[in-house]
């Protein structure tokens, strides 16, 4: 009797766990993305190699670095986080220096373009870039040739009816 109860209990537990696994977290994006979208409250800043090293520390909810001009902008834009984009990167001769890249998170009450242009004007900043949002098409790609709308024979090898194909829809 105990084994039967344990079996039924485990079966119900497995069924419940599998139903929870089906739920997906989806980020709301436009169905048709005609223009590039960016993360609204973050961007990447690259500091010059020869510039004073930046050591971000969070004090009273605002990041301070010890660089006066940078700290003034952090205060103005309410920067709550500044983390290295490539934490283990070190400046070494012969390879690109990735140690100066930082992801800056600022208050959403400011526009991304305003914050980026202010940081780009700093003398110790090499470049400033937005972080793009790239949609993932989870069923089929947004390619009219794949669906056969433009030319049904253009990509025939992706989903050939006689099963002499690469089974691309199964991969998606």
C-alpha positions in Angstrom: 0.0 0.0 0.0 2.8 2.3 0.9 4.5 1.6 -2.5 1.3 2.4 -4.4 0.9 5.7 -2.5 4.5 6.6 -3.1 4.2 5.7 -6.8 1.0 7.9 -7.2 2.6 10.7 -5.3 5.8 10.7 -7.4 3.7 10.5 -10.6 1.7 13.5 -9.6 4.8 15.4 -8.6 6.4 14.7 -12.0 3.2 15.7 -13.9 3.1 19.0 -11.9 6.8 19.7 -12.5 6.4 19.1 -16.2 3.4 21.4 -16.5 5.5 24.2 -14.8 8.3 23.6 -17.2 6.1 24.5 -20.1 5.6 28.1 -19.0 8.0 30.4 -20.7 9.2 33.8 -19.8 8.7 36.1 -22.8 9.9 39.6 -23.1 7.2 41.8 -24.7 8.5 43.0 -28.1 6.7 44.4 -31.0 5.5 41.6 -33.4 7.1 43.4 -36.4 10.3 45.1 -35.5 10.8 47.6 -38.2 13.5 49.6 -36.3 16.3 48.6 -34.0 15.3 48.5 -30.3 17.7 49.1 -27.4 17.8 48.4 -23.7 16.3 51.7 -22.4 18.3 52.1 -19.2 21.7 50.5 -20.0 24.6 51.2 -22.4 28.3 50.1 -22.8 31.1 52.5 -22.2 34.7 51.8 -23.2 37.3 53.7 -21.2 40.7 54.5 -22.9 43.5 52.2 -22.0 45.8 55.1 -20.9 43.0 56.6 -18.7 42.9 56.4 -15.0 41.5 53.0 -14.0 37.8 52.9 -13.1 36.9 51.1 -9.8 33.1 51.3 -9.4 31.7 51.3 -5.9 28.1 51.7 -4.9 27.6 54.4 -2.2 24.1 55.4 -1.2 22.6 54.0 -4.3 24.9 55.8 -6.8 28.1 54.4 -8.3 31.3 56.3 -7.5 34.6 55.6 -9.3 37.1 58.2 -8.0 37.1 60.0 -11.3 35.5 63.4 -10.6 33.9 64.0 -14.0 32.6 60.5 -14.2 31.2 60.6 -10.7 29.4 63.9 -11.5 27.6 62.2 -14.5 26.9 59.1 -12.4 25.2 61.4 -9.9 23.3 63.3 -12.6 21.9 60.2 -14.3 21.4 58.2 -11.2 23.8 55.4 -12.1 22.9 52.4 -9.9 25.4 49.9 -11.4 28.6 49.9 -13.4 30.0 46.4 -14.1 32.8 45.2 -16.3 31.4 43.6 -19.4 34.4 41.2 -19.6 35.3 40.6 -15.9 38.4 38.5 -16.5 39.9 40.6 -19.3 43.4 42.0 -18.9 45.4 44.4 -21.1 48.0 42.2 -22.9 50.1 43.1 -25.9 49.0 41.7 -29.2 45.4 41.2 -28.3 42.5 43.6 -28.1 42.0 45.2 -24.7 38.6 44.3 -23.4 39.3 45.4 -19.8 37.9 48.9 -20.3 34.4 47.9 -21.3 31.7 48.6 -18.6 27.9 48.2 -18.7 26.3 51.3 -17.1 22.8 51.1 -15.6 21.1 54.5 -15.1 17.7 55.8 -14.0 14.9 55.3 -16.5 13.7 58.8 -16.1 16.5 59.9 -18.5 16.7 59.2 -22.2 19.3 56.8 -23.4 20.6 59.2 -26.1 21.1 62.0 -23.5 23.1 59.7 -21.1 25.2 58.2 -23.9 26.1 61.6 -25.4 27.1 62.9 -22.0 29.4 60.0 -21.3 30.9 60.1 -24.8 32.0 63.7 -24.1 34.2 62.6 -21.3 38.0 62.8 -22.1 38.7 59.3 -20.7 36.0 57.6 -22.7 36.9 55.8 -26.0 33.4 54.9 -27.1 29.8 54.5 -26.0 27.3 52.0 -27.5 23.7 51.1 -26.8 22.8 47.5 -26.0 20.6 46.1 -28.8 17.5 43.9 -28.3 17.6 41.1 -30.8 14.4 39.2 -31.3 14.4 35.4 -31.4 11.8 33.9 -33.7 10.8 30.8 -31.8 8.7 29.1 -34.5 9.9 30.1 -37.9 12.2 32.8 -39.1 10.8 36.1 -40.6 12.1 35.1 -44.0 9.6 35.3 -46.8 11.7 32.9 -48.9 11.4 30.3 -46.1 7.6 30.4 -46.1 7.6 30.2 -49.9 5.9 33.5 -50.3 8.4 35.1 -52.6 9.7 32.1 -54.5 8.7 28.6 -53.4 11.9 27.0 -55.0 14.4 29.4 -53.5 15.0 27.5 -50.3 13.6 24.1 -51.2 16.3 22.2 -49.2 15.0 23.5 -45.8 11.7 21.7 -45.8 11.4 19.3 -48.8 8.3 17.2 -48.8 10.1 14.0 -49.9 12.3 14.2 -46.8 15.5 14.9 -48.7 16.2 18.0 -46.7 18.1 19.3 -43.7 15.0 19.5 -41.4 15.4 23.2 -40.6 11.9 23.5 -39.1 12.8 20.8 -36.6 15.9 22.8 -35.6 13.8 25.9 -35.0 
